[in-house]
Amino acid sequence: MPHAAYENAHADDEFLDQPCSTQVDIDIGIPDVVSPVTGSTILLDPHQIAPPAGPRRHASSFDTEAFHELCTLVKHDGGNAVPILVRATPTASLPFQVIRGELRLRACVLEAVKVRAVIAPDGTDADDCLESIRDNMAQSTLSTYELGQRLVHALEMLRPITQTELAVRLGLSAFKVSRAVSMAQLPAVVVSVFTSPSDIQNQDCLTLKKALKEDADAVLLKAADLIEKKERLKGPEVVRCLTAAVAAQKNTEQASTKVAIVPRPPKAIMLFGAKVGQYQRTKENVFQIELQISMSAAEEEIAVGSLLKHLESGVLKALKMKNKMKTVLTAVEPMAVS
């Protein structure tokens, strides 16, 4: 059975005493003045329901063939056949919050129909989080990345629970939980390069994690560049581009190390006709500045601050190498300036 049809036809047995076809719908026109009964099916304005408290579905989830099929069914039926699960939130800005059924809720919003909902019994945010994960897993609607986001959220809410303990509570293998959590820890800018998180394969995650460990700056800069150019690539192309950026940076650094370093002899720093220090390039390719001026601690701070400010706005900015240049200010015995 297609996914959308399954989602709109699968019964929520633990919250309904009777099949949905025989359930009596209570149309709550103004939900904030009615006290709905826990476990009852009610009709709600979908705009009165807040999104989930935890991670939300990725935008790509609402642009799939399965979701469009769901919208068609909702339009044909005049609503969702299977109620969503909501919790009453009378003190919040909206009177209800969805626990499970985010796709069905969005379909009802798009088709401008009321949404059938079941009021959840009292519970905690952690209960809602686990319920949402179970619901999405049952319908196989989550990508590994989205599952990982929810697992990370659950681990934070149930702290100090371990990944193994969470796997047992959800009926998952510890390996699946570990793999999903690892994928969810990929930087958002890297995930954004993919057309959809569902394009990220397990091997892609391992390859990208290795590249990030080797040169995170190269990976992140390349990802940002692809996003700025609005290049949305398929999984293999993303991995190839990002790992190639690491290789290119490594080649550049290796080429630069092959350049012969020629030490430069010290040159005097003159002020008001007197020598106040010197500067030189050492054989280690370090640029040293040596000032031989009697100054108080406060004056030293001002002098160094002024020098760094000048370098940041001039030389270093032009070279774009703030994190790679090694500027050494050598402390020496001060000498009086005549």
C-alpha positions in Angstrom: 0.0 0.0 0.0 1.4 3.4 -0.9 2.7 5.4 2.0 0.2 8.3 2.0 -2.8 5.9 1.7 -1.3 3.9 4.6 -0.9 7.0 6.7 -4.5 8.1 6.2 -5.9 4.6 6.7 -3.9 3.2 9.6 -5.9 3.2 12.8 -4.6 4.7 16.1 -6.0 1.8 18.2 -4.6 2.8 21.5 -6.5 6.1 21.5 -9.8 5.0 19.7 -12.3 2.6 21.3 -14.1 2.3 17.9 -13.0 2.4 14.3 -12.8 5.9 12.9 -15.8 5.3 10.6 -18.1 4.9 13.6 -16.4 7.5 15.8 -18.5 10.5 16.7 -16.7 13.7 15.8 -17.1 16.7 18.1 -16.7 19.9 16.2 -15.1 22.4 18.5 -15.6 25.8 16.8 -13.9 27.7 19.5 -11.5 25.2 21.2 -10.4 27.6 24.0 -13.8 27.7 25.5 -14.5 23.9 25.5 -12.9 21.3 27.6 -12.4 18.3 25.3 -12.5 14.8 26.7 -9.2 12.9 26.7 -9.4 10.1 24.0 -12.3 11.6 22.1 -12.1 12.5 18.5 -12.7 16.2 17.7 -12.6 18.4 14.7 -10.2 21.4 15.0 -9.2 24.3 13.0 -5.7 23.3 11.9 -4.5 26.8 12.5 -5.2 26.4 16.2 -2.6 23.6 16.5 1.0 24.4 17.2 3.8 22.4 15.6 5.7 19.8 17.6 7.9 20.9 20.5 10.8 18.9 19.1 12.5 18.7 15.7 10.0 19.3 12.8 9.8 17.5 9.5 12.3 18.7 6.9 10.8 20.9 4.2 11.5 18.3 1.6 9.0 16.0 3.3 6.2 18.2 2.0 7.3 18.0 -1.6 7.1 14.3 -2.2 4.8 12.2 -4.3 3.6 10.5 -1.1 2.7 13.8 0.5 0.9 15.0 -2.6 -1.1 11.8 -2.6 -2.0 12.4 1.1 -3.2 15.8 0.2 -5.4 14.4 -2.5 -6.9 11.8 -0.1 -7.6 14.5 2.5 -9.3 16.7 -0.1 -11.4 13.8 -1.3 -12.4 12.7 2.2 -12.9 16.2 3.5 -10.3 15.7 6.2 -7.9 13.2 7.5 -9.3 9.7 8.0 -6.9 8.9 10.8 -6.9 11.4 13.6 -3.7 13.1 14.6 -2.7 13.1 18.3 -2.7 16.5 20.1 -2.2 17.8 23.6 -4.3 20.6 25.0 -2.1 23.6 25.9 -4.5 26.1 27.4 -1.7 28.4 28.7 0.1 28.6 25.4 -0.5 31.0 22.5 -2.4 28.2 20.6 -4.8 25.8 22.4 -3.3 22.6 21.1 0.0 21.1 20.0 0.5 18.2 17.7 2.3 15.1 19.0 2.0 12.9 16.0 0.6 13.5 12.6 2.5 16.5 11.4 2.1 15.5 7.7 -1.7 15.0 8.1 -1.9 18.4 9.9 -0.1 20.1 7.0 -2.3 18.4 4.4 -5.4 19.7 6.2 -3.9 23.2 6.3 -3.2 23.1 2.6 -6.6 21.7 1.7 -8.4 24.2 4.0 -10.3 21.5 5.9 -10.7 20.8 9.6 -8.5 18.2 11.1 -9.6 15.2 13.1 -7.7 14.9 16.3 -7.5 12.8 19.4 -6.7 14.5 22.7 -3.7 12.8 24.4 -3.9 11.8 28.1 -1.7 13.7 30.5 2.0 13.2 29.9 5.4 14.8 29.7 7.3 16.3 26.9 9.5 13.3 26.9 6.4 11.0 26.5 5.4 13.1 23.5 8.8 12.9 22.0 8.9 9.1 22.2 5.4 8.8 20.9 6.3 10.9 17.9 9.3 8.8 17.1 7.3 5.5 17.4 4.6 6.9 15.1 7.0 8.0 12.4 9.0 4.7 12.6 5.8 2.7 12.3 5.0 4.5 9.0 8.6 4.6 7.8 8.3 8.3 7.0 11.5 9.5 8.5 14.9 9.7 6.9 17.9 8.5 8.9 18.9 12.1 9.5 15.4 13.1 10.7 15.3 10.1 13.0 18.7 11.1 14.4 17.4 14.6 15.1 14.6 13.2 17.2 16.8 10.7 18.9 19.2 13.5 19.9 16.2 15.5 21.2 15.0 12.4 23.2 18.5 11.8 24.7 18.6 15.4 25.9 15.1 15.2 27.4 15.7 11.9 29.1 19.2 12.6 30.3 21.2 10.7 31.6 19.7 7.9 29.5 22.2 6.2 27.2 21.8 5.5 23.5 21.5 1.8 24.3 18.8 2.4 26.9 16.9 4.6 24.4 17.2 1.9 21.7 15.6 -0.6 24.1 12.7 1.8 24.9 12.0 2.3 21.2 12.5 -1.3 20.1 15.5 -0.3 17.9 18.9 -1.8 17.6 21.7 0.1 19.3 23.5 0.2 15.9 20.6 1.9 14.2 20.3 4.5 17.0 24.1 5.2 16.9 24.1 5.5 13.2 21.2 7.9 13.1 22.6 10.1 16.0 25.9 10.3 14.2 24.2 11.5 11.0 22.2 14.1 12.9 25.4 15.5 14.2 26.5 16.6 10.7 26.8 20.4 10.5 23.5 22.0 9.3 25.4 23.8 6.4 26.6 20.4 5.1 23.1 18.9 5.3 21.7 21.9 3.5 23.8 21.2 0.4 21.9 18.0 -0.2 18.6 18.2 -2.1 17.0 16.3 0.8 18.3 14.6 4.0 17.0 11.4 2.7 19.8 11.6 0.1 22.5 11.2 2.8 23.6 7.5 2.9 25.3 5.9 5.8 28.6 5.7 3.9 28.3 9.3 3.0 28.0 10.2 6.7 31.2 8.3 7.5 33.1 9.9 4.6 31.9 13.4 5.5 32.8 12.9 9.2 36.3 11.8 8.1 36.6 14.9 5.9 35.4 17.2 8.7 37.9 15.7 11.1 40.7 16.2 8.5 39.9 19.8 7.6 36.6 21.2 8.8 37.2 24.7 7.5 37.7 23.4 3.9 34.4 21.4 4.1 32.3 24.1 5.7 33.6 26.8 3.3 32.9 24.7 0.3 29.4 23.8 1.6 28.7 27.5 2.2 29.9 28.3 -1.4 27.6 25.7 -2.9 24.6 27.0 -1.0 25.4 30.6 -2.0 25.6 29.5 -5.6 22.3 27.7 -5.1 23.7 24.4 -6.2 21.6 21.6 -4.8 23.3 18.4 -5.6 22.5 14.7 -5.3 24.2 12.7 -2.5 27.2 11.4 -4.4 27.9 14.8 -6.0 27.8 16.5 -2.6 30.3 14.1 -1.1 32.6 14.4 -4.1 32.6 18.2 -4.0 33.2 18.4 -0.2 35.9 15.8 -0.1 37.6 17.3 -3.1 37.8 20.6 -1.2 39.8 18.9 1.5 42.2 17.4 -1.0 42.6 20.7 -2.8 43.4 22.5 0.4 46.0 19.8 1.3 47.6 20.1 -2.1 47.9 23.9 -1.6 49.5 23.5 1.8 51.9 20.9 0.5 52.9 23.1 -2.4 53.5 26.1 -0.1 55.8 24.1 2.1 58.0 23.3 -0.8 59.0 27.0 -1.3 62.5 27.6 0.0 62.5 29.8 3.1 65.2 32.4 3.0 65.9 34.0 6.4 66.2 37.8 6.3 68.7 39.6 8.5 67.4 41.9 11.2 66.4 45.4 10.2 66.3 48.3 12.6 63.1 49.9 13.7 63.8 53.7 13.9 61.7 56.2 15.8 62.7 59.9 16.1 66.2 59.1 14.8 66.9 56.4 17.4 66.8 52.6 17.1 63.9 51.3 19.2 63.9 47.7 18.0 64.3 45.4 15.0 62.3 42.9 12.8 63.4 39.9 10.8 62.3 36.7 9.1 63.7 33.6 10.7 64.7 30.3 9.1 61.4 28.8 10.5 59.6 31.4 8.4 58.4 33.3 11.4 58.2 37.1 11.3 59.5 38.6 14.5 59.2 42.1 15.8 61.4 43.1 18.7 60.7 46.4 20.5 63.4 47.7 22.9 61.4 50.5 24.6 60.9 51.1 28.3 57.2 51.1 28.9 54.8 50.4 31.8 52.4 47.5 31.6 49.6 49.7 30.6 51.7 51.3 27.8 52.6 47.8 26.6 49.0 46.8 26.3 48.2 50.0 24.3 51.2 49.4 22.0 50.4 45.8 21.3 46.7 46.6 20.8 47.4 49.3 18.3 49.8 47.1 16.4 47.3 44.2 16.2 44.5 46.6 15.2 46.6 48.0 12.4 47.5 44.5 11.2 43.9 43.2 11.3 42.7 46.1 9.2 45.5 46.1 6.8 48.0 43.3 6.1 46.2 40.4 7.7 42.9 41.4 6.1 44.4 41.6 2.7 46.1 38.2 3.0 43.1 36.5 4.6 45.4 34.4 6.7 44.6 35.5 10.3 44.6 31.9 11.5 47.8 30.8 9.7 50.2 33.7 10.2 52.6 33.4 13.1 53.5 36.8 14.5 55.8 36.6 17.4 56.4 39.6 19.7 59.6 38.8 21.5 60.0 40.2 25.0 63.5 41.5 25.7 65.2 43.5 28.3 64.0 47.1 27.8 66.6 49.7 27.0 66.2 53.4 27.4 65.7 55.6 24.4 68.0 58.6 24.4 
